[in-house]
């Protein structure tokens, strides 16, 4: 590992070095652009200078042709007016004389050398003027016969001026010339001077620089190409290194998780007889590791629920300034005392808000708190049943009703799953007979139960399928319930089961497993259909109807054709991506859904998946139960034209649905909701329906009725104070009777006749 880290550091330094080279390349590209701009500027300047040079040549020819006499007269006037200034102007305007004059001025002149230098200068100037005069005469001869008269006049004037010239010295001669003439000569001398030659030389140097720039440009282009190739190679190398780092980080996380699991297993197995064996010599089974993971997930889910409860409680507490000194001091009391005080406050609030009216243990509809006659379609409370469990601290998990047509018996039975996270117990009861336990047995300790489903008979008797952390167990629905008929081990735990011709299991990795029946159930031969992508989540709810399967995964519902095993449609239930669909229940042509830790119920059309209605339970629960927390939907089902909702605080609501043979969409109104005054002290774990045969009192008439059962931890009447809590030792470890697992059973007053709409 350390070697790999050093290698990664070395590669990182190399990448930094190459990045700096890439930056140098960018700087070279900028320098190249600047040089290109300068080159274009030089070319433009060169063209302009060449054009100017051609114009100057033309002007010189014109000036030599038209104004030689005028220049001579101008010189005469300048010499006569200011001889000394004229000579100094001539010397300064002529580069050769200026250079020579500068050298003479800069060098100390001795008396014996001053006169020869002056004679030499005067002689050179006189020769130059004579040559100029001869050129002018030759030019005038070539003018032709048309200008003879003008030439004669000019010759005469020239001769007169020549006679007037002082030939004793150049200085005296120049001093007698006019100023205009000297200035014209100065301009001509400037044109014919060495300035043009120097300018041409400068152009030549610029052309050389241009050639060098072109060479540099080509060199830069080749260098840019090389650096571009290097950059592409470096990008590929960086991508490869990043993938390697990600892979290594993933492996490190896996190793850390494995280390944590091993430590947890060592701690758990230290209580076993085999704990004396060395950990290195023992091989942990997949079931042991799966049990630890399941326990961790359950603790994590409970933590989320508690955090949500705390958040909602704090939010409501800030809005309501109703805390007294007694409530502030209650913080230091035990949880039981605080909860008892909370229930007392809820009871007082219910009496104040809902009044004394009640209908078979239910509140009046929230939209009408005035006395109303008892409704004939309100379920009637028939039994409060303490679940007889081997372990009084065991928690309810799930339950399923096994109808007589499935079990082949005359009465309906209910299978209840309970127990801690490490193991599960099955209790089979008859809901129509109180305190009657038909059977009770434990599942293998390596396979804690997660869900349960009753499968109708196809060729043989009906069966009960139990989804566990290891796979699936199949038990008989009637005689010999304890014996496991078949079992199959799956790669992931089974979190949901549903049946319609085939049995579909929702696994913990977002995968569906299909089990078909062909001359018997062959659990080893099944097909798998993955739904999810990372991060994976268990599939906790499935709904099968009319050959289609609705599957809740994350915040979406996938509609699957059971026969072809293809997804027909997918739509979102909630806008929050982190939400998880937990409940799906059908009624008529609609499906009611609920997400985890979300108080909103949503209705969708079964055929199209179109959203039809949303119902927010926040205001309802706050109005009736104040701060009873956590505010979430813990169970949901449609039974006998009513939508039954169990909350995380143990309260049970039922809402009549506007569904009939004419109207098949199960709309509901929150104003018609009713609160059941009988509830649980913790979350409502399940609400199921169980058809059964009931004997009318006073006669032997047997009718088919429907029982509704809810299960949860503890029992409470929200209208009556529980005085038994006052005499209980608060430090008692064993749960009280009112805190143990209870089932609340109602009877539907109307006969259990199946409705075509349902």
RAKA-V509269 format. One record per run of one state. SS is the DSSP state (hx for helix, st for strand, lp for the rest). FROM is the first residue (numbers start at 1). LEN is the number of residues. Records with the same first field share a line. If there is no record, write none. Layout:
SS->FROM-LEN ; FROM-LEN
This chain:
lp->1-1 ; 67-1 ; 82-1 ; 94-1 ; 107-4 ; 142-3 ; 165-5 ; 176-3 ; 193-2 ; 270-3 ; 277-2 ; 282-4 ; 320-5 ; 333-2 ; 355-4 ; 360-2 ; 363-17 ; 387-9 ; 403-1 ; 408-5 ; 419-6 ; 430-7 ; 443-6 ; 456-7 ; 469-2 ; 477-7 ; 490-4 ; 500-3 ; 508-3 ; 516-1 ; 518-3 ; 522-5 ; 531-10 ; 546-2 ; 554-2 ; 562-4 ; 573-8 ; 589-1 ; 596-4 ; 606-5 ; 617-1 ; 626-7 ; 640-2 ; 648-4 ; 659-6 ; 666-1 ; 669-1 ; 673-1 ; 677-1 ; 680-4 ; 696-6 ; 714-2 ; 718-5 ; 728-9 ; 740-1 ; 748-11
hx->2-65 ; 68-14 ; 83-11 ; 95-12 ; 111-31 ; 145-20 ; 170-6 ; 179-14 ; 195-75 ; 273-4 ; 279-3 ; 286-34 ; 325-8 ; 335-20 ; 404-4 ; 618-8 ; 670-3 ; 723-5 ; 737-3
st->359-1 ; 362-1 ; 380-7 ; 396-7 ; 413-6 ; 425-5 ; 437-6 ; 449-7 ; 463-6 ; 471-6 ; 484-6 ; 494-6 ; 503-5 ; 511-5 ; 517-1 ; 521-1 ; 527-4 ; 541-5 ; 548-6 ; 556-6 ; 566-7 ; 581-8 ; 590-6 ; 600-6 ; 611-6 ; 633-7 ; 642-6 ; 652-7 ; 665-1 ; 667-2 ; 674-3 ; 678-2 ; 684-12 ; 702-12 ; 716-2 ; 741-7
